[in-house]
Every structure is written in C-alpha cells, then in structure tokens.
Amino acid sequence: MNKNIKAAVVISIWINQAIAGAFDGITEPIEQAKIGFTIPGKIDSIWVKEGMIVHKGDTLMNLVKTEDELRVQVTKVTAEDVSGVVSAKAKMDTYEKDYKAIKKLFETSTSVSAEQVWEKELNYNVAKAEWENAKVNKSKDTLEYNLARAQLDKQFLIAPFDGEIVSISKNKSESVEALTPVLEIADVRTCRFTTYILANRTTNLKVGQQVKLQLNGGNSAIAKKGEIEFISPLVDKSSMLRTIKIIFDNKDQAVKPGVTGKILLK
C-alpha cells in the first residue's frame, strides 16, 4: 500500500470515529515498574512469588549480606560508645574549676602569680579542645554507622508501591548486576486509558471531567467510567490529533491492562 493510500485510509478511520463519537486507545496500569538492585551481588533470598500482592515497603528480595551486616555491627558498637566524650567532658570540667578558682584568687590576693593563672587557663583550653575533638569523632562514628546501614539497605529490594508481582527474572543464588531489572511489579487496581482524539472534538473536554469508556474484555466489552487526567496542550501537526489520558477504577480487575478500548464522546 503506497503512502497516499495509507494516509487516506487513516484519515477515513479518524473521520468515521469522529462521526461515531468514539476514539480508540490503550490501557495500562497506573503504576508499573521493572526494578533491580543498585549494587551487584548474589541473590540470597526471594520473598515473593509471581502473582503475589505486596505492599509498599515490603521486602521482595535480598542479596548475600554477611560482610555488610558485620560492618553495621562493628560501627554500631563504636557509635554507641560515648565513654571518650564523657571522659573528655569530665576532664574539661575539672580544669575549668581549677582555672576559675585560681583566677579568682589571683584577683583577690597576691598569693598566686599570673604565670600560674596562665598555666591553669592553658590546661583548661587544651581540655576543652580535646572535648570538642571527641564530639567530632563521635559524630564521625555515627556517620560511619549510618553509612554502613545505608549500604546494608542496598542489599534489599523493596516494593516501591502497592501492587502485584508480574514477573521474576532471577533465581536464588544467581548473580545480579547493578541497575539490572530482576522483578516487575504493577498496580492494576487503577488504570490509565490513553487515546488520541481529533482536535476539533476536544474543545469541550477538561481535566477532571467524567467520560465513558468501552474496553475490550474478551468475549464482551466492559463499560467503565473514567476521569480525564491529562489533555495535551499540543496538537500533532501531521494527524491533527490530541493526546488525552483518562484514569479509571479497576479494583474488580475486570480489565486486563494492555487491552484496547474506546472513549465514547457525545
């Protein structure tokens, strides 16, 4: 079929649709993702099966994590040990009392020399610096612990949203590369219908408007009501079509995302 004949056929279909007030489109889940680990490793456990319903935050898989678990334990002990800070604070407080006492004595009598006051002040300042350094080191220990925990968290594949496990492409003990999808999840309880409508038929459409959909469901069509989510601000120059996206409820899972259908306009 040459290009002119093909174009004429397409235009004829659009005109017929416009007259009938029905425009074709396709459905998809409101949320769908192929996900994987952000680091390489070997799969230790798979906690889900295909077809299982999961909730946001659920653990789906995890890698072998022995080394990272040990690092977390070690850094936790260090982070929780505050003896160095407490000791440095006690030392500083002692030197501070000595310094203030001898300074007051120097100001009220001649039994203490300026050199002795200076020495006590120096001791206090050194102790204060040691306390400040101990606090900085403790902050570093806490950061090291948090970094270790963050690294350990990367060993777990977590559900990004509520949905159903569509497919699992890896088995236990198999190695995985970073950012390589190993599992697909989709939420089919709410779906999106995307259609392309002649621009002159979109004049009265607006975001939030309720519309009627007729979706393919095997032996018979399935009627659904949807809400317009998006109307493209642009019109395709070559086809004069405008993209429209509609959200519809599919809690009954009557519609299998991926099937085609129509939007019915008055």
C-alpha positions as CSV (number, residue, x, y, z in Angstrom):
1,M,0.0,0.0,0.0
2,N,1.6,3.3,-1.0
3,K,1.8,6.2,1.4
4,N,-1.0,8.2,-0.1
5,I,-3.5,5.3,0.0
6,K,-2.4,4.5,3.6
7,A,-2.8,8.1,4.7
8,A,-6.3,8.2,3.1
9,V,-7.3,5.1,4.9
10,V,-6.1,6.5,8.3
11,I,-7.9,9.8,7.7
12,S,-11.1,7.9,6.7
13,I,-10.9,5.9,10.0
14,W,-10.5,9.1,12.0
15,I,-13.4,10.7,10.3
16,N,-15.6,7.7,10.9
17,Q,-14.6,7.7,14.6
18,A,-15.3,11.4,14.9
19,I,-18.7,10.9,13.4
20,A,-19.4,8.0,15.7
21,G,-18.0,9.9,18.7
22,A,-15.6,7.0,19.6
23,F,-11.9,7.1,19.6
24,D,-9.5,4.2,20.1
25,G,-7.0,3.9,22.9
26,I,-5.0,1.5,25.0
27,T,-4.9,0.7,28.8
28,E,-2.0,0.5,31.2
29,P,-1.6,0.2,35.0
30,I,-1.4,3.4,36.8
31,E,1.9,2.3,38.3
32,Q,4.2,-0.3,36.7
33,A,8.0,-0.7,37.2
34,K,10.8,-3.1,36.4
35,I,13.1,-2.8,39.4
36,G,16.6,-4.1,40.4
37,F,19.3,-3.7,43.0
38,T,21.5,-0.6,42.9
39,I,24.6,-2.7,43.6
40,P,25.9,-6.0,42.2
41,G,25.7,-9.2,44.3
42,K,24.3,-12.7,44.6
43,I,20.7,-13.3,45.4
44,D,20.3,-14.8,48.9
45,S,16.5,-14.9,49.3
46,I,13.4,-14.3,47.2
47,W,10.5,-13.5,49.5
48,V,7.7,-13.2,46.9
49,K,6.2,-15.2,44.0
50,E,4.7,-14.2,40.7
51,G,1.0,-13.2,41.2
52,M,1.6,-12.2,44.9
53,I,0.1,-9.0,46.2
54,V,2.6,-6.8,48.0
55,H,2.5,-3.5,49.8
56,K,4.8,-0.5,49.6
57,G,7.9,-1.2,51.8
58,D,7.7,-5.0,51.7
59,T,11.0,-6.8,51.1
60,L,10.9,-8.6,47.8
61,M,14.5,-10.0,47.5
62,N,17.8,-9.6,49.3
63,L,21.4,-10.2,48.3
64,V,24.0,-12.1,50.4
65,K,24.8,-9.5,53.1
66,T,27.2,-11.1,55.7
67,E,30.0,-8.6,55.3
68,D,27.7,-5.6,55.4
69,E,25.9,-6.9,58.4
70,L,29.3,-7.3,60.3
71,R,30.2,-3.8,59.3
72,V,27.0,-2.5,60.7
73,Q,27.5,-4.3,64.0
74,V,31.1,-3.0,64.3
75,T,30.2,0.6,63.6
76,K,27.2,0.4,65.8
77,V,29.4,-0.5,68.8
78,T,31.7,2.4,68.1
79,A,28.8,4.8,67.5
80,E,27.1,3.9,70.8
81,D,30.4,4.1,72.9
82,V,30.3,7.6,74.4
83,S,33.0,7.0,77.0
84,G,35.5,9.1,75.2
85,V,33.2,12.1,75.1
86,V,32.2,11.7,78.8
87,S,35.8,11.3,79.9
88,A,36.9,14.4,77.9
89,K,34.0,16.4,79.3
90,A,34.8,15.4,82.9
91,K,38.5,16.4,82.4
92,M,37.5,19.8,80.9
93,D,35.1,20.5,83.8
94,T,37.8,19.8,86.3
95,Y,40.3,22.1,84.6
96,E,37.7,24.7,84.2
97,K,37.0,24.7,88.0
98,D,40.7,24.9,88.7
99,Y,41.2,27.8,86.3
100,K,38.2,29.8,87.7
101,A,39.3,29.2,91.3
102,I,42.9,30.3,90.8
103,K,41.8,33.3,88.6
104,K,39.5,34.5,91.4
105,L,42.3,34.0,93.9
106,F,44.7,36.0,91.7
107,E,42.2,38.8,91.5
108,T,41.7,39.0,95.3
109,S,45.2,38.3,96.7
110,T,48.9,38.3,95.9
111,S,49.5,34.6,96.8
112,V,49.0,33.5,93.1
113,S,51.2,34.6,90.2
114,A,50.0,35.5,86.7
115,E,52.1,32.6,85.4
116,Q,50.1,30.1,87.5
117,V,46.8,31.5,86.2
118,W,48.1,31.3,82.6
119,E,49.1,27.6,83.2
120,K,45.6,26.7,84.5
121,E,43.9,28.5,81.6
122,L,46.1,26.7,79.2
123,N,45.2,23.3,80.7
124,Y,41.5,24.3,80.5
125,N,41.7,25.3,76.9
126,V,43.6,22.1,75.9
127,A,41.0,20.0,77.7
128,K,38.2,22.0,76.0
129,A,39.7,21.3,72.6
130,E,40.0,17.6,73.4
131,W,36.3,17.5,74.4
132,E,35.4,19.3,71.1
133,N,37.5,16.8,69.2
134,A,35.9,13.9,71.0
135,K,32.5,15.1,70.0
136,V,33.6,15.5,66.3
137,N,35.0,12.0,66.4
138,K,31.7,10.7,67.9
139,S,29.8,12.4,65.0
140,K,32.1,10.7,62.5
141,D,31.4,7.3,64.2
142,T,27.7,8.0,63.9
143,L,28.1,8.8,60.2
144,E,30.1,5.7,59.7
145,Y,27.4,3.7,61.3
146,N,24.7,5.4,59.2
147,L,26.7,4.8,56.0
148,A,27.1,1.1,56.9
149,R,23.3,0.8,57.5
150,A,22.7,2.6,54.2
151,Q,25.0,0.1,52.4
152,L,23.2,-2.8,54.1
153,D,19.8,-1.4,53.0
154,K,21.0,-1.6,49.4
155,Q,21.1,-5.4,49.7
156,F,17.3,-5.4,50.0
157,L,14.9,-4.9,47.1
158,I,11.9,-3.1,48.4
159,A,8.4,-2.7,46.9
160,P,8.1,0.9,45.7
161,F,4.3,0.8,45.8
162,D,1.4,-1.5,46.4
163,G,0.9,-3.9,43.6
164,E,1.1,-7.4,42.2
165,I,4.3,-9.2,41.2
166,V,4.2,-9.6,37.4
167,S,7.4,-11.4,36.8
168,I,10.7,-12.5,38.5
169,S,13.6,-13.0,36.1
170,K,16.3,-14.3,38.6
171,N,16.6,-17.3,40.8
172,K,18.1,-17.7,44.3
173,S,22.0,-17.9,44.2
174,E,22.2,-16.2,40.8
175,S,24.4,-13.1,40.4
176,V,22.9,-9.8,39.5
177,E,24.4,-6.6,38.1
178,A,23.7,-3.2,39.4
179,L,20.6,-1.5,38.0
180,T,19.6,-4.6,36.0
181,P,15.8,-5.3,36.4
182,V,15.1,-8.6,38.2
183,L,11.4,-8.1,39.0
184,E,8.4,-6.4,37.6
185,I,5.6,-5.0,39.7
186,A,2.3,-3.4,38.7
187,D,-0.7,-1.9,40.4
188,V,-3.7,-2.8,38.3
189,R,-6.4,-1.6,40.7
190,T,-6.3,1.8,39.0
191,C,-5.5,2.1,35.3
192,R,-4.9,4.7,32.7
193,F,-6.5,4.9,29.2
194,T,-4.6,6.8,26.6
195,T,-6.3,7.9,23.4
196,Y,-5.7,10.3,20.5
197,I,-8.7,12.5,19.6
198,L,-9.2,14.8,16.7
199,A,-8.5,18.3,17.9
200,N,-11.9,19.7,17.0
201,R,-13.6,17.1,19.2
202,T,-11.6,18.1,22.3
203,T,-13.0,21.6,22.6
204,N,-15.4,20.7,25.4
205,L,-13.1,18.3,27.3
206,K,-11.4,19.4,30.5
207,V,-9.3,17.8,33.2
208,G,-11.4,16.2,35.9
209,Q,-14.3,15.6,33.6
210,Q,-16.1,12.2,33.7
211,V,-16.2,10.2,30.5
212,K,-17.4,6.8,29.3
213,L,-15.1,4.1,28.2
214,Q,-15.8,0.9,26.4
215,L,-12.9,-1.6,27.0
216,N,-12.2,-5.0,25.5
217,G,-12.7,-7.8,27.9
218,G,-12.6,-11.0,26.0
219,N,-16.0,-12.1,24.7
220,S,-17.7,-8.8,25.6
221,A,-17.0,-5.2,26.0
222,I,-16.6,-3.7,29.5
223,A,-18.1,-0.4,30.3
224,K,-16.2,1.9,32.7
225,K,-16.4,5.5,33.8
226,G,-13.2,7.4,33.9
227,E,-11.8,10.8,34.8
228,I,-9.7,12.9,32.4
229,E,-6.3,13.2,34.0
230,F,-4.4,15.0,31.2
231,I,-5.1,16.9,27.9
232,S,-2.1,17.6,25.8
233,P,-1.7,21.4,25.2
234,L,-0.3,20.5,21.8
235,V,-1.9,19.1,18.6
236,D,0.1,16.8,16.3
237,K,0.6,18.8,13.1
238,S,0.5,15.8,10.8
239,S,-2.5,14.0,12.2
240,M,-4.4,16.8,14.0
241,L,-4.7,14.5,17.0
242,R,-4.5,15.5,20.7
243,T,-3.4,13.1,23.4
244,I,-5.9,12.5,26.2
245,K,-5.3,10.4,29.3
246,I,-8.1,9.1,31.5
247,I,-7.9,7.4,34.9
248,F,-10.4,4.7,35.7
249,D,-11.1,2.4,38.7
250,N,-10.2,-1.3,38.2
251,K,-10.5,-2.7,41.7
252,D,-12.6,-5.6,40.2
253,Q,-9.7,-6.3,37.8
254,A,-12.2,-6.8,35.0
255,V,-9.9,-5.0,32.7
256,K,-6.5,-6.5,32.0
257,P,-4.1,-3.6,31.4
258,G,-2.7,-3.6,27.9
259,V,-6.1,-4.2,26.2
260,T,-7.5,-1.7,23.8
261,G,-10.8,0.1,24.0
262,K,-12.7,3.3,23.1
263,I,-13.7,6.6,24.7
264,L,-17.3,7.5,23.9
265,L,-18.0,11.1,23.3
266,K,-21.4,12.7,22.9
